[in-house]
């Protein structure tokens, strides 16, 4: 877990347990508020890269659909002929946090344990985009600028990464639980107080194809004096392929056949709902902690339990697939589901992305002209 405290269900705690957690929870809250204040008052100043930085991040822990949005943005900017680099930390990898790993640099992709599951998944989905993994996003950005050259950076999970200046700050909210009951960790799912919403330059509300209280969501944004544009998105299953060979399969292959599903996600119930909406016949379900490092024993137990439940095929996510390709599934076929971010109306967001790049280039151009004029 990349955060010092894990979210828990406060309702299940005994009074003694809640009292024991009260002090560490307050220490965490004080630390978060102090850090925010230091940056807001410019006592601490973020470091600037020369190219535009578009940050995508969450306000809550757990899955909100951030990674598919990072892919969407990087793919769109690349299609628009902007050399795009993704900067990401790479949670769950074995390499030390500050060790730099570059994906899609012309070399074979490394094992997921060196890069992290999500970076490797993104590298496979975006072969024309360099992905640089490591905790020091500024140093990695400078490395990209001097080594490869690029037009724009996409900062993955960057809403709280205040050390690096950004030109566009995109906040992702899960429509089904946008504010994590309003409490900070560990009694809620918030990483920061709700007033951090004001840092957002744009808000993308994901999973809006599910039932949610749009009026309440917008009222909270208004109460927090958020003026950023709000875009509504959802995720759709756009493909299925065979584990290992990556051979495409028809989506209908998941309908009718008794399936066993497994995943290690921040919000695994969303994956289950996606399969159910597709019409899948789920006879077995297994959920592991987010970024779980699978073992041979995990897979052996998973296969045995799935077969005992009558499953004739297993199904998982792309994020999980990169971690289990080398395991023996005892003859049980495994299908991998591909997810894509979709927008009800995407012109506004695309325009905002392009304007951000043009605006940064304009500032740099004026600065260079001013510097040239002063030298004469």
Secondary structure, 3 states (H helix, E strand, C coil): CCCCCCCCCHHHCCHHHHHHHHHHHHHHHHHHHHHHHHHHCCCCCCECCCCEEEEEEECECCCCCHHHHHHHHHHHHHHCCCCEEEEECCCCCCCCCCCCEEECCCCCCCCHHHHCHHHHHHHHHCCCCEEEECCCHHHHHHHHHHHCCCCEEEEECCCCCCCECCCEEEEEEECCCCCHHHCECCCCCECCCHHHHHHCCEEEEECCCCCCCHHHHHHHHHHCCCCCEEEEEEEEEEEEEECCCCCEECHHHHECCEEEEEECCCCHHHHHHHHHHHCEEEEEEEECCCCCCCCHHHHHHHHHHHHHCCCCEEEEEHHHHHHHCCCCCCCCCEEEEEEEEEECCCHHHHHHHHHHHHHHHHHHHHHHHHHHHHCC
